[in-house]
Amino acid sequence: DAGVIQSPRHEVTEMGQEVTLRCKPISGHDYLFWYRQTMMRGLELLIYFNNNVPIDDSGMPEDRFSAKMPNASFSTLKIQPSEPRDSAVYFCASSLGTLSPLHFGNGTRLTVT
Amino acid sequence: GNSVTQMEGPVTLSEEAFLTINCTYTATGYPSLFWYVQYPGEGLQLLLKATKADDKGSNKGFEATYRKETTSFHLEKGSVQVSDSAVYFCALSFQAGTALIFGKGTTLSVSS
C-alpha cells in the first residue's frame, strides 16, 4: 500500500494566486481529512469527508478556501486568492471509519510571498 | 466541549533519560485516546491507543494508560533515544463519525 499521497510536496506562490493541493487517500478508506499545521496554531482540522460527501467544513477559515472530493480516490483543497497568512503545512489524512487510526500524507508545505 | 491539553514543550532530554509527556482531556463521555508522533518532514503516525478505562497502550517502548479518574493519558518511556526526537500529539475520538481532536503537540529533543 502506497499510503496517502499528497502533491505537490512544496509550493511557493505569490499573494493573489490560486493554489491547488491534491490528495490521494488509501484505497478503501471512507473518511478523508484536511489539516493545516502552523507553529502558532498547531494542527487545525479544516474539513472532512465521508464517502466523498463533506461532513464538517467549520474549520475552513474563509471563503477563499474550498475543498472537493469528486471520487473516492482524489481530493483537492483550493485557496483562491492566496495570502501570506495561508503559509503552512497542509496535511491530508484518511481512515476506515473515525474510530480507527488516521493515516497521514507527508504534507504540502505552502509558502505565499 | 471536548478538548485535549498537553504539556508545553520543548522537552529536552539526554539519551537514556526517562520521558513523561502529560495529556489530559475533557469529554462528556468515554472517548478513545491516542498518541500520534510526527518525525521531521513527515505526517503524523499512530504511536499507540487505548479504547477504555485502565487500558494500557504500548509501542516501541512507549506506554500510556487511560485513567478515567484523572482524565489523563500520559505518555512514558523508560529510556529515550536520539531517534525518538519528534513532535508528539495526544488525541481523542469521542464518537463514530466525528473527527479526532488533537492537542497542540509537544516537541521532544533527545541529545546523545
HADDOCK unambig.tbl for C-alpha pairs under 7 A between the chains (distance, minus, plus):
assign (segid A and resid 42 and name CA) (segid B and resid 104 and name CA) 5.20 0.50 0.50
assign (segid A and resid 43 and name CA) (segid B and resid 104 and name CA) 6.58 0.50 0.50
assign (segid A and resid 98 and name CA) (segid B and resid 96 and name CA) 5.56 0.50 0.50
assign (segid A and resid 98 and name CA) (segid B and resid 97 and name CA) 5.55 0.50 0.50
assign (segid A and resid 98 and name CA) (segid B and resid 98 and name CA) 6.32 0.50 0.50
assign (segid A and resid 98 and name CA) (segid B and resid 99 and name CA) 6.37 0.50 0.50
assign (segid A and resid 99 and name CA) (segid B and resid 93 and name CA) 6.45 0.50 0.50
assign (segid A and resid 99 and name CA) (segid B and resid 96 and name CA) 6.03 0.50 0.50
assign (segid A and resid 101 and name CA) (segid B and resid 46 and name CA) 6.46 0.50 0.50
assign (segid A and resid 103 and name CA) (segid B and resid 45 and name CA) 6.50 0.50 0.50
assign (segid A and resid 104 and name CA) (segid B and resid 43 and name CA) 5.24 0.50 0.50
assign (segid A and resid 104 and name CA) (segid B and resid 44 and name CA) 5.77 0.50 0.50
assign (segid A and resid 104 and name CA) (segid B and resid 45 and name CA) 6.68 0.50 0.50
assign (segid A and resid 105 and name CA) (segid B and resid 43 and name CA) 5.50 0.50 0.50
assign (segid A and resid 106 and name CA) (segid B and resid 42 and name CA) 4.68 0.50 0.50
assign (segid A and resid 106 and name CA) (segid B and resid 43 and name CA) 4.50 0.50 0.50
assign (segid A and resid 107 and name CA) (segid B and resid 43 and name CA) 6.22 0.50 0.50
